[in-house]
Amino acid sequence: MIRIREITDPDLRRRILEALAGRRGCSPAAIPEWFELDDADFVDLLNDMKEAEEEGRDSLHDPRI
C-alpha cells in the first residue's frame, strides 16, 4: 500500500493526484493525503501516465522528417 503523503517527489505526487482525480471524477484537492493505493492501482496509474506522455510525444513526431 502506498499513501499519497508517502510520495516525496512533489511533481510525482501532483501528477498521481491529478490522474487519480480524473479516474474518480473529482478535484485533486478532494483526495486526502492519507488516501491509500494498493500496489496494482499505483502501477496502473503510473502506466496510464506514461502512455499519455508517450502519446503526446508521438503527436509531435513527424515521420517524414
LINCORZI-V106820 format. One record per backbone hydrogen bond with DSSP energy under -1.0 kcal/mol. NH is the residue of the N-H (numbers start at 1). CO is the residue of the C=O. E is the energy in kcal/mol with one decimal. If there is no record, write none. Layout:
# LINCORZI-V106820
nh:NH co:CO e:E
nh:NH co:CO e:E
This chain:
# LINCORZI-V106820
nh:2 co:37 e:-2.9
nh:4 co:35 e:-2.1
nh:5 co:33 e:-2.1
nh:6 co:3 e:-1.4
nh:7 co:4 e:-1.6
nh:13 co:9 e:-2.6
nh:14 co:10 e:-2.3
nh:15 co:11 e:-2.5
nh:16 co:12 e:-2.6
nh:17 co:13 e:-2.7
nh:18 co:14 e:-2.4
nh:19 co:15 e:-2.4
nh:20 co:16 e:-2.9
nh:21 co:17 e:-2.7
nh:22 co:18 e:-2.1
nh:23 co:19 e:-1.8
nh:24 co:20 e:-2.0
nh:25 co:21 e:-1.4
nh:26 co:21 e:-2.0
nh:30 co:27 e:-1.5
nh:31 co:28 e:-1.3
nh:35 co:32 e:-1.7
nh:37 co:2 e:-2.8
nh:42 co:38 e:-2.3
nh:43 co:39 e:-2.4
nh:44 co:40 e:-2.3
nh:45 co:41 e:-2.4
nh:46 co:42 e:-2.3
nh:47 co:43 e:-2.7
nh:48 co:44 e:-2.5
nh:49 co:45 e:-2.4
nh:50 co:46 e:-2.3
nh:51 co:47 e:-2.6
nh:52 co:48 e:-2.3
nh:53 co:49 e:-2.1
nh:54 co:50 e:-2.5
nh:55 co:51 e:-2.3
nh:56 co:52 e:-1.7
nh:57 co:53 e:-1.6
nh:58 co:54 e:-2.5
nh:59 co:55 e:-1.8
nh:65 co:62 e:-2.0
